[in-house]
């Protein structure tokens, strides 16, 4: 196992480098650059564009340099903890992303916890009580969760909250706690606002996990080792939980690697609808304006999350499934 982890750590370094290289290249694929977008915006507003000033900015930001030179300067800065400077926001990238990325990780992490807490008991019950009323309700709920887009569910919640309670849901904090330090009052205020985005973000994932767990557990319950366990006198609870459930969890555990990045990308529209200060809208805006250092930093951090999540998935799979042992003969 130690050798496996060491090899994975080494491969993670090369994977993260490849992600940074490809992401930086993709951001620059559209014609033009940030100054092209900036000039077009000035022209649309009717402002005069000074070619000399634009050329000076182009020289200052190094837009005329080859791609490899720009990428090399960016990666050297990354090794020193410098993510570059945002062209649009006129501020260091690190100051822009850490707060929003922290909000994203907190929201998506809580959404993942809600997914598992809800999906596990419902999926197990639906498989064990196949074709019961609870199974049918879980199936209908799963289909609705997969069919309704997250942003549409957010709009429904906003409408119902305003009609029934006369309140609008949105944001993560009240104005008095927006820039305050963490305290018990700020945690309570966060909980009173965060339930809506957590519910919206976890809906589709919960429905998907329920369907996957139900299908896998139904397949495992038909296998001979379950019949043998029952014949030996094991209780029904131990027979189901000790072996079939552990095996049925494999596909769910393997999704940890891409679950957080997928939640971040899927929460872009939800964050816009609910006015959430997360990384999603910032990434979308940086891509549309070709703010390459800001977009590249966010994509790189999402890639790091994916690589770390994949490693965690592999280690959990080896732990919950005795048939998987890295390095065994």
C-alpha positions in Angstrom: 0.0 0.0 0.0 2.9 2.4 0.8 4.4 1.8 -2.6 1.0 2.4 -4.2 0.6 5.7 -2.4 4.2 6.8 -3.3 3.7 6.0 -7.0 0.4 7.9 -7.0 2.0 10.9 -5.4 4.6 11.0 -8.1 2.0 10.6 -10.9 -0.1 13.3 -9.2 2.7 15.8 -9.8 2.9 15.0 -13.5 -1.0 15.0 -13.8 -1.3 18.4 -12.2 1.4 19.8 -14.5 -0.4 18.4 -17.5 -3.7 19.9 -16.3 -2.0 23.3 -15.9 -0.5 23.2 -19.3 -3.7 22.1 -21.1 -5.9 24.6 -19.1 -3.6 27.5 -19.9 -3.6 26.5 -23.6 -7.4 26.1 -23.8 -8.0 29.5 -22.2 -5.9 31.1 -25.0 -7.6 29.2 -27.9 -10.3 31.8 -28.6 -9.1 34.5 -30.9 -7.8 37.7 -29.2 -7.1 38.1 -25.5 -8.3 40.2 -22.6 -7.4 43.5 -24.2 -9.4 42.5 -27.3 -12.5 42.1 -25.0 -11.6 45.3 -23.2 -11.4 47.3 -26.4 -14.7 45.9 -27.7 -16.3 46.9 -24.5 -15.0 50.4 -24.7 -16.2 50.7 -28.3 -19.6 49.4 -27.3 -19.9 52.1 -24.6 -18.9 54.8 -27.0 -15.5 55.5 -25.4 -12.5 56.5 -27.3 -9.8 53.8 -27.7 -6.2 55.0 -27.7 -4.1 52.6 -29.7 -0.9 53.7 -28.0 -2.4 53.0 -24.6 -3.7 49.6 -25.6 -0.2 48.7 -27.0 1.4 49.8 -23.8 -0.9 47.6 -21.8 -0.2 44.7 -24.3 3.5 45.1 -23.7 3.0 45.5 -19.9 1.0 42.3 -19.6 3.2 40.4 -22.1 0.3 39.5 -24.5 2.7 39.7 -27.4 5.0 37.0 -26.0 4.8 33.4 -27.2 2.5 31.0 -25.3 5.4 29.0 -23.8 7.0 32.1 -22.4 3.7 33.2 -20.8 3.2 29.7 -19.4 6.7 29.5 -18.0 6.4 32.9 -16.2 3.0 31.7 -14.7 4.3 28.4 -13.5 7.4 30.0 -12.0 5.1 32.3 -10.1 3.0 29.3 -8.9 6.1 27.7 -7.4 6.5 30.9 -5.3 2.9 31.0 -4.3 2.1 33.8 -6.9 -1.0 33.0 -9.0 -0.6 36.1 -11.1 -2.7 39.2 -11.3 -6.2 39.5 -12.6 -6.5 41.8 -15.6 -10.2 42.6 -15.1 -10.2 43.0 -11.3 -6.8 44.7 -11.1 -5.9 42.6 -8.1 -3.8 39.5 -7.2 -5.6 36.3 -8.1 -4.9 34.8 -4.7 -6.9 37.6 -3.0 -9.8 36.9 -5.4 -10.1 33.1 -5.3 -9.4 31.9 -1.7 -12.5 33.3 -0.1 -14.8 32.2 -3.0 -13.1 28.8 -3.4 -13.4 28.3 0.4 -17.2 29.0 0.1 -17.4 26.6 -2.8 -15.6 23.8 -1.0 -17.7 24.4 2.2 -21.0 24.3 0.3 -20.1 21.4 -2.0 -18.6 19.4 0.9 -21.8 19.9 2.9 -23.8 18.9 -0.2 -21.8 15.7 -0.5 -22.4 14.8 3.1 -26.2 15.4 2.6 -26.1 13.3 -0.5 -24.6 10.3 1.3 -26.7 10.7 4.5 -29.9 10.7 2.5 -29.0 8.3 -0.3 -27.6 5.5 1.8 -30.6 4.6 3.9 -33.1 5.3 1.1 -31.1 3.2 -1.4 -30.7 0.3 1.0 -34.4 0.4 1.9 -35.5 0.5 -1.7 -33.4 -2.5 -2.6 -34.3 -4.6 0.4 -38.0 -3.7 0.1 -38.2 -4.0 -3.6 -41.5 -3.0 -5.2 -42.9 -1.7 -1.9 -44.5 1.7 -1.5 -41.2 3.2 -0.2 -39.4 1.8 -3.2 -41.9 3.4 -5.6 -41.6 6.7 -3.8 -37.8 6.6 -3.9 -38.0 5.7 -7.6 -40.3 8.7 -8.3 -38.2 11.0 -6.2 -35.1 9.8 -8.0 -36.6 10.4 -11.5 -37.7 13.9 -10.4 -34.3 14.7 -8.9 -32.6 13.7 -12.1 -35.1 15.4 -14.4 -35.3 18.8 -12.7 -32.3 21.1 -13.4 -30.6 22.5 -10.3 -31.1 26.1 -11.4 -34.9 25.5 -12.0 -35.2 23.9 -8.6 -33.5 27.0 -7.1 -36.0 29.3 -8.9 -38.9 27.1 -7.5 -37.4 27.4 -4.0 -37.1 31.2 -4.3 -40.7 31.5 -5.5 -42.1 29.3 -2.8 -40.1 31.1 -0.1 -41.4 34.5 -1.2 -45.0 33.3 -1.6 -45.3 31.3 1.6 -43.0 33.2 4.0 -42.5 36.6 2.3 -38.8 36.2 2.3 -36.2 35.9 -0.5 -33.4 33.4 -0.3 -30.0 34.2 -1.6 -26.5 34.8 -0.6 -24.7 33.1 2.2 -24.6 35.7 4.9 -26.7 38.7 6.1 -25.1 42.1 5.5 -23.8 42.5 9.1 -22.0 39.1 8.8 -20.7 39.5 5.3 -17.1 40.4 6.1 -17.1 39.5 9.8 -14.9 37.0 11.5 -16.3 33.5 12.2 -18.3 33.4 15.4 -21.3 31.5 16.7 -23.6 34.2 15.4 -22.0 34.0 11.9 -22.3 30.2 11.9 -26.0 30.4 12.8 -26.5 33.1 10.1 -24.6 30.9 7.6 -26.8 27.9 8.4 -30.0 30.0 7.9 -28.8 30.9 4.4 -26.9 27.8 3.3 -29.7 25.3 3.5 -31.2 26.4 0.2 -28.0 26.0 -2.0 -27.1 22.8 -0.2 -30.5 21.4 -0.9 -30.4 22.5 -4.5 -26.8 21.2 -5.1 -27.5 17.8 -3.4 -30.8 17.0 -5.1 -29.6 15.6 -8.4 -26.6 13.8 -6.9 -28.7 12.2 -4.2 -31.2 10.9 -6.8 -28.3 9.5 -8.8 -26.7 7.8 -5.8 -30.0 6.2 -4.7 -30.5 4.7 -8.2 -26.9 3.4 -8.3 -27.0 1.9 -4.8 -30.4 0.3 -5.3 -29.3 -1.3 -8.6 -26.0 -2.6 -7.3 -27.5 -3.9 -4.0 -30.3 -5.7 -5.9 -27.6 -7.5 -7.9 -25.6 -8.4 -4.8 -28.6 -9.8 -2.9 -29.1 -12.4 -5.6 -25.6 -13.9 -5.2 -24.9 -17.2 -3.5 -22.8 -15.9 -0.6 -25.9 -14.0 0.7 -27.9 -17.2 0.7 -25.1 -19.0 2.4 -24.9 -16.3 5.1 -28.6 -16.6 5.8 -28.3 -20.4 5.9 -25.6 -20.1 8.6 -28.1 -18.2 10.8 -26.8 -14.6 10.5 -29.4 -12.0 11.2 -30.9 -10.2 8.2 -29.3 -6.9 9.3 -25.8 -8.4 9.5 -26.3 -10.4 6.3 -27.2 -7.3 4.3 -24.9 -4.7 5.9 -21.7 -6.8 6.3 -21.1 -7.9 2.7 -23.7 -6.8 0.0 -23.8 -3.2 1.1 -20.0 -2.9 1.3 -19.7 -4.3 -2.2 -22.5 -2.1 -3.5 -20.8 1.0 -2.2 -17.8 0.6 -4.6 -19.3 2.7 -7.5 -20.4 5.4 -5.0 -16.9 5.6 -3.5 -15.3 5.7 -6.9 -17.2 8.9 -7.7 -15.5 10.9 -5.0 -12.7 11.9 -7.3 -14.9 13.8 -9.7 -17.8 14.7 -7.4 -16.4 18.0 -5.9 -15.3 19.4 -9.3 -18.5 18.4 -10.9 -20.4 20.2 -8.1 -18.3 23.3 -8.6 -19.0 23.3 -12.4 -22.7 22.5 -12.0 -23.1 25.2 -9.3 -22.2 28.1 -11.7 -25.8 28.8 -12.8 -27.1 28.0 -9.3 -24.7 30.5 -7.8 -25.8 33.2 -10.3 -29.5 32.5 -9.5 -29.0 32.5 -5.7 -26.3 35.2 -5.7 -23.7 33.0 -4.0 -20.1 34.3 -3.6 -18.5 31.1 -4.9 -15.9 30.2 -7.4 -18.3 29.2 -10.2 -19.5 32.7 -11.3 -15.9 34.0 -11.0 -14.7 31.2 -13.3 -17.4 31.9 -15.8 -16.6 35.6 -15.9 -12.9 35.1 -16.2 -13.4 32.7 -19.1 -15.7 35.1 -21.0 -13.3 38.0 -20.5 -10.2 35.8 -21.2 -8.7 36.7 -17.8 -6.2 33.9 -18.3 -4.4 34.0 -14.9 -7.6 34.0 -12.9 -9.3 31.3 -15.0 -6.1 29.2 -15.1 -5.7 29.3 -11.3 -9.3 28.2 -10.7 -9.1 25.4 -13.2 -5.7 24.3 -11.8 -7.2 24.1 -8.3 -10.2 22.1 -9.5 -7.7 19.7 -11.2 -5.9 19.3 -7.9 -9.2 18.6 -6.1 -9.9 15.9 -8.7 -6.5 14.2 -8.3 -6.7 14.2 -4.5 -10.3 13.0 -4.6 -9.3 10.1 -6.9 -6.5 9.1 -4.5 -9.0 9.1 -1.6 -11.4 7.0 -3.7 -8.8 4.4 -4.3 -7.8 4.2 -0.7 -11.4 3.9 0.5 -12.1 1.2 -2.1 -9.2 -0.8 -0.7 -10.6 -0.4 2.8 -14.2 -1.3 2.3 -13.7 -4.1 -0.2 -11.5 -7.0 0.9 -11.2 -8.1 -2.7 -9.2 -5.0 -3.5 -5.7 -5.0 -2.0 -3.1 -2.8 -3.7 0.2 -4.6 -4.0 -1.2 -8.1 -3.2 -0.1 -11.1 -5.1 
